Amino acid sequence: MKEIDWANLSFGYMKTDYNVRINFRNGAWGELEVSSEEYLNLHMAATCLHYGQEAFEGLKAFRGKDGKVRIFRLEENAARLQSTCQGILMAELPIERFKEAILKVVKLNERFIPPYETGASLYIRPLLIGTSAQVGVHPANEYMFVVFVTPVGPYFKGGFSTNPYVIIREFDRSAPLGTGIYKVGGNYAASLRANKKAHELGYSCEFYLDAKEKKYIDECGAANFFGIKDNTYITPKSTSILPSITNKSLMQLAEDMGLKVERRPVPEEELATFEEAGACGTAAVISPIERIDDLENGKSYVISKDGKPGPICTKLYNKLRGIQYGDEPDTYGWVTIVE
Ligand SMILES: Cc1ncc(COP(=O)(O)O)c(C=O)c1O
């Protein structure tokens, strides 16, 4: 194998040795299969291809200073996948089977887990798709669960830094009673135009308001939003936001640090009052926000006056990364050690 340049990994796909699969047929999940094949053999009328019966997850494994490999909040990702399955009527994979598959695929690809010093990690991508042939719009009766892994670099190449965001009013990511709360591919297809526009305008990412009233904050691209003011961690409550596992973890850590935590509708104007703000998710942990521009209203909410991450964002970031890499105690049992 060609040596991997751990220090220069991007957030991209790299072939690893194995993936794992479990098929659902005749009303039951089968045995776990190990494969080295990167392609899937699919029926051209599979429901995932036509009617979007597709769910995915994203989580990470980290190699610690002690050489141990830790997977962050495995059960939470398993539960969110089940919730997505309920949302688009797919067969639910039991939590134990999800765990079995993730542990197996991580262990089989152990040589791809980046060394501690690099700040890189192993990204784990579970995928669940409807595979049986169907022409009418109905749920499939056969499903495939696949998990592959790929090493990914640290999100902040030049160090932990702030980014500018732009409110895009022209496109919605998800409807108030739609699939935004589920991790389905269709939401990401719906976000591509807004994301492209934000990049063309020179922003790091698009920022969504609620689709119905365009009054409240929803999400920052493929990440949740939080703002900090008056010793309070504030994150939007809405029916179209994906429940981020990173956000859930940060709410707990914020509380442990003595902050108040509020989850409630956050009107756009409140952006002017935050002392710090961040986008949070598995990829970045926290991506501190420099400013959010609302071009149509001619407003610019400058959150970081000096362009640097604020002290609370930095503390939360270091704490969460510390737990993930095993440098900080895992008080809540968030980490599964790969034996
Ligand atoms: C739309 C969206 N929101 C939020 C998140 C962050 O979720 P998590 O912290 O579970 O990675 C993600 C990424 O998974 C996402 O795709």
PDBQT file of the ligand as one rigid body, heavy atoms in Angstrom, charges set to zero:
ROOT
HETATM    1  C1  LIG A 401     -28.345  18.737   8.032  1.00  0.00    +0.000 C 
HETATM    2  C2  LIG A 401     -27.410  18.402   9.138  1.00  0.00    +0.000 A 
HETATM    3  N1  LIG A 401     -27.531  19.049  10.309  1.00  0.00    +0.000 NA
HETATM    4  C3  LIG A 401     -26.718  18.782  11.344  1.00  0.00    +0.000 A 
HETATM    5  C4  LIG A 401     -25.720  17.841  11.252  1.00  0.00    +0.000 A 
HETATM    6  C5  LIG A 401     -24.848  17.563  12.431  1.00  0.00    +0.000 C 
HETATM    7  O1  LIG A 401     -25.218  16.352  13.021  1.00  0.00    +0.000 OA
HETATM    8  P1  LIG A 401     -24.185  15.492  13.839  1.00  0.00    +0.000 P 
HETATM    9  O2  LIG A 401     -23.692  16.352  14.949  1.00  0.00    +0.000 OA
HETATM   10  O3  LIG A 401     -24.971  14.345  14.359  1.00  0.00    +0.000 OA
HETATM   11  O4  LIG A 401     -23.104  15.110  12.905  1.00  0.00    +0.000 OA
HETATM   12  C6  LIG A 401     -25.536  17.153  10.055  1.00  0.00    +0.000 A 
HETATM   13  C7  LIG A 401     -24.481  16.149   9.921  1.00  0.00    +0.000 C 
HETATM   14  O5  LIG A 401     -24.670  15.016  10.268  1.00  0.00    +0.000 OA
HETATM   15  C8  LIG A 401     -26.403  17.424   8.980  1.00  0.00    +0.000 A 
HETATM   16  O6  LIG A 401     -26.262  16.776   7.824  1.00  0.00    +0.000 OA
ENDROOT
TORSDOF 0
